[in-house]
Amino acid sequence: MNYCTLEDILGHIPESRLIEITDDINPSASGEVNATVVDKAIQEASTTIDAYIGKRFKLPLSSVPNVLKMVCVDLVIYNLYERVTEMNVTEGMKLRYSNAIALLKRIADGDSDIGISEDDQEESGFNVHVETPTQIFTFDSMGSL
């Protein structure tokens, strides 16, 4: 499950910048957003999110909470900038990335609520169901030994 879309990314950075950081494969550069590169970054960010929240929630989630969409956008933007070596990752981007990972850790530990119902949460611990068999030997059946 992907936690954000290309449109979500475009809501946070200008299209011209997204073209710069995705359409870098020369001589095939088209002057357009390379959707394949963006989709790959979204999948990688979504996989990272699943790795954290999967220990607490049943995956895939039935819907995408806004907080996970925001985290995914931050991870995608950071990863897209990082993949192009001549583009500098700003301190602000690094901070947003660090905050996103820290939030995922808090979500996984149960310290942050993302608005998912209890039905979608993984049960903690082991579910053990033991049926006790019918007692074979009793004081009455053993008689006097």
C-alpha positions as CSV (number, residue, x, y, z in Angstrom):
1,M,0.0,0.0,0.0
2,N,1.3,3.4,-0.9
3,Y,0.8,6.1,1.7
4,C,1.0,9.1,-0.7
5,T,0.7,10.0,-4.4
6,L,2.5,12.1,-7.0
7,E,-0.2,14.7,-6.4
8,D,0.6,14.8,-2.7
9,I,4.3,15.4,-3.5
10,L,3.3,18.2,-6.0
11,G,1.4,19.8,-3.2
12,H,4.7,20.3,-1.3
13,I,7.3,21.1,-3.9
14,P,6.9,22.9,-7.2
15,E,6.6,20.8,-10.4
16,S,9.7,22.5,-11.8
17,R,11.7,21.3,-8.8
18,L,10.2,17.8,-9.1
19,I,11.3,17.7,-12.8
20,E,14.8,18.7,-11.7
21,I,15.1,15.9,-9.2
22,T,13.4,13.1,-11.3
23,D,14.2,13.8,-14.9
24,D,17.9,13.4,-14.7
25,I,18.6,10.4,-16.9
26,N,20.4,11.8,-19.9
27,P,20.1,11.6,-22.8
28,S,16.5,10.5,-22.2
29,A,15.5,13.6,-20.2
30,S,12.0,14.6,-21.3
31,G,11.6,17.9,-19.3
32,E,8.7,16.3,-17.4
33,V,8.3,14.7,-14.0
34,N,9.5,11.1,-14.3
35,A,6.6,9.3,-12.7
36,T,8.5,6.0,-12.5
37,V,11.2,7.6,-10.3
38,V,8.5,9.2,-8.1
39,D,6.6,5.9,-7.9
40,K,9.7,4.0,-6.8
41,A,10.4,6.6,-4.1
42,I,6.8,6.4,-2.9
43,Q,7.0,2.6,-2.7
44,E,10.3,2.7,-0.8
45,A,9.0,5.3,1.7
46,S,5.8,3.2,2.1
47,T,7.8,0.1,2.7
48,T,9.8,2.0,5.4
49,I,6.5,3.0,7.0
50,D,5.2,-0.5,6.9
51,A,8.4,-1.8,8.6
52,Y,7.7,0.5,11.6
53,I,3.9,0.3,11.9
54,G,3.6,-3.4,10.9
55,K,4.4,-4.5,14.4
56,R,1.4,-2.6,15.7
57,F,-1.2,-2.6,13.0
58,K,-2.6,-5.2,10.6
59,L,-1.4,-4.4,7.1
60,P,-2.5,-3.2,4.6
61,L,-4.4,-0.6,6.4
62,S,-8.0,-0.1,5.3
63,S,-7.4,3.7,4.7
64,V,-4.4,6.0,4.9
65,P,-4.3,8.3,8.0
66,N,-3.3,11.8,7.2
67,V,-0.3,11.6,9.5
68,L,1.1,8.7,7.5
69,K,0.5,10.6,4.3
70,M,2.5,13.5,5.7
71,V,5.3,11.2,6.8
72,C,5.4,9.5,3.4
73,V,5.7,12.9,1.6
74,D,8.6,13.9,3.8
75,L,10.4,10.6,3.2
76,V,9.8,10.7,-0.5
77,I,11.0,14.3,-0.9
78,Y,14.2,13.6,1.1
79,N,14.9,10.5,-0.9
80,L,14.4,12.1,-4.2
81,Y,16.8,15.0,-3.4
82,E,19.3,12.5,-1.9
83,R,19.4,10.4,-5.1
84,V,20.6,13.4,-7.2
85,T,24.1,14.1,-5.9
86,E,24.3,17.6,-7.2
87,M,21.1,18.7,-5.4
88,N,21.8,19.7,-1.8
89,V,19.6,18.2,0.9
90,T,18.8,21.2,3.1
91,E,19.0,21.1,6.9
92,G,15.2,21.6,6.9
93,M,14.8,18.4,4.8
94,K,17.1,16.5,7.1
95,L,15.1,17.7,10.1
96,R,11.8,16.7,8.5
97,Y,13.2,13.3,7.7
98,S,14.5,12.8,11.2
99,N,11.2,13.9,12.7
100,A,9.3,11.5,10.3
101,I,11.4,8.5,11.5
102,A,11.1,9.5,15.1
103,L,7.3,9.7,14.7
104,L,7.2,6.3,13.1
105,K,9.1,4.9,16.1
106,R,6.5,6.5,18.5
107,I,3.7,5.1,16.5
108,A,5.2,1.7,16.5
109,D,5.7,1.8,20.2
110,G,2.1,3.0,20.8
111,D,3.1,6.4,22.0
112,S,1.4,8.3,19.1
113,D,-2.1,7.9,17.9
114,I,-2.8,7.9,14.2
115,G,-6.6,7.5,14.4
116,I,-6.8,3.9,13.6
117,S,-9.5,1.8,15.3
118,E,-8.7,-0.9,17.7
119,D,-9.9,-3.5,15.2
120,D,-7.0,-2.6,12.9
121,Q,-4.4,-3.0,15.6
122,E,-2.3,-6.2,15.9
123,E,-2.8,-8.0,19.1
124,S,0.2,-8.1,21.3
125,G,1.6,-11.2,22.9
126,F,0.7,-14.7,22.0
127,N,-2.8,-16.0,21.6
128,V,-2.9,-19.4,23.1
129,H,-6.0,-21.5,23.4
130,V,-5.6,-24.7,25.4
131,E,-8.4,-27.1,25.7
132,T,-8.2,-29.3,28.7
133,P,-9.0,-32.9,27.9
134,T,-11.5,-34.9,29.9
135,Q,-9.9,-36.2,33.0
136,I,-9.1,-39.9,32.6
137,F,-7.9,-40.7,36.1
138,T,-9.9,-39.6,39.1
139,F,-9.8,-40.8,42.7
140,D,-13.0,-42.8,42.0
141,S,-11.7,-44.5,38.8
142,M,-8.4,-45.4,40.4
143,G,-10.0,-47.1,43.3
144,S,-7.7,-47.9,46.1
145,L,-4.2,-48.2,44.9
